[in-house]
Amino acid sequence: MRVSPAQSVRIQWNGAAATELIRRAAARGLLLGAEHVLAESRKRVPIAEGTLERSGAASVDEQQLVAAVSYDTPYARRVHEDMTARHAPGRSAKYLESVLPETSDAVQALIAAQVRRALGG
């Protein structure tokens, strides 16, 4: 836009509102990303009765902008860490840890898409 000397342009920056909008969008993106990681890890969780798989959850601390994926059974950590255990094909120890490098690009894309959407892009 070209502005002649006789014209004026007024811009009002509402930084606090913009920051909050971006924070909320990033939190939504983080939750979507954590849910994506959870879904991918569920494909690898060793299954006996399905209890471990069903115990998986995704959560976000919106103030700290930190996401978590967890499995909540008394034996979840042991099953995750026991590299000597035998599991059905496609199922393995490190069922959560192993998907993180594979899903990082998708998680970043989900967060970025929510921020772009919030900003009208």
C-alpha positions in Angstrom: 0.0 0.0 0.0 1.4 3.4 -1.0 0.6 6.3 1.3 0.9 9.8 0.0 2.2 12.6 2.4 -1.4 13.9 2.8 -2.6 10.5 4.1 -2.0 8.9 7.4 -2.1 5.4 8.6 -2.9 4.4 12.2 -1.8 1.0 13.5 -2.8 -0.2 16.9 -0.8 -3.1 18.2 -2.5 -5.2 20.9 0.5 -7.2 22.0 -1.0 -8.8 25.1 -4.1 -10.0 23.2 -1.9 -11.3 20.4 0.4 -13.2 22.8 -2.6 -14.8 24.5 -4.1 -15.8 21.2 -0.8 -17.4 20.1 -0.4 -19.2 23.5 -3.9 -20.7 23.4 -3.3 -21.8 19.8 0.0 -23.3 20.7 -1.6 -25.2 23.6 -4.3 -26.6 21.2 -1.5 -27.6 18.8 0.5 -29.3 21.6 -2.6 -31.3 22.7 -3.1 -32.4 19.1 0.5 -33.3 18.9 0.4 -35.3 22.1 -2.7 -37.1 20.9 -0.8 -38.0 17.7 2.1 -39.4 19.6 -0.3 -41.3 21.8 -2.1 -42.8 18.8 1.2 -43.9 17.2 2.6 -45.3 20.5 -0.6 -47.3 21.0 0.3 -49.2 17.8 3.4 -50.5 19.5 2.2 -51.1 23.1 2.6 -54.7 24.0 -0.9 -56.2 24.4 -1.9 -59.0 26.8 -5.4 -57.8 27.8 -5.3 -54.2 26.5 -5.2 -52.6 29.9 -1.8 -50.9 29.2 -3.0 -49.6 25.9 -6.2 -48.2 27.3 -4.3 -46.5 30.1 -2.6 -44.1 27.7 -3.4 -40.4 28.0 -2.3 -37.1 26.5 -2.2 -33.9 28.5 -1.0 -30.3 28.2 0.1 -27.7 30.8 -1.3 -24.6 29.1 0.7 -22.2 31.3 4.1 -23.9 30.7 3.2 -25.0 27.2 4.4 -28.6 27.9 2.7 -31.7 26.7 2.9 -35.2 28.1 1.9 -38.6 27.0 1.7 -41.2 29.7 0.6 -44.8 30.4 -0.8 -45.3 33.9 -0.5 -48.9 35.0 1.7 -50.2 37.8 3.7 -52.1 35.2 3.9 -49.5 32.4 7.5 -48.4 33.1 8.7 -52.0 33.4 7.1 -53.1 30.1 8.5 -49.9 28.4 12.0 -50.5 29.6 12.3 -54.3 29.4 14.3 -54.9 26.2 14.5 -58.6 26.9 10.7 -59.3 26.9 9.1 -60.9 23.9 6.1 -59.3 22.3 3.7 -59.9 19.4 4.9 -58.7 16.0 4.8 -54.9 15.7 4.7 -54.6 19.5 7.8 -53.7 21.5 9.4 -52.2 24.5 10.2 -48.5 24.2 6.7 -48.2 22.7 6.5 -44.5 23.6 10.2 -43.5 23.4 10.6 -45.0 19.9 7.8 -43.0 18.3 9.1 -39.6 19.4 11.7 -39.1 16.7 9.3 -40.4 14.1 6.5 -38.1 15.0 8.4 -34.9 15.7 7.8 -33.3 12.3 4.1 -34.0 12.5 3.8 -32.6 16.0 5.6 -29.4 14.9 3.3 -29.1 11.9 0.2 -29.5 14.1 1.4 -26.8 16.5 2.3 -24.4 13.6 -1.1 -25.1 11.9 -3.0 -24.1 15.0 -0.9 -20.9 15.4 -1.4 -20.0 11.7 -5.1 -20.6 12.0 -5.4 -18.4 15.1 -3.6 -15.6 13.3 -6.0 -15.9 10.3 -3.5 -17.5 8.0 
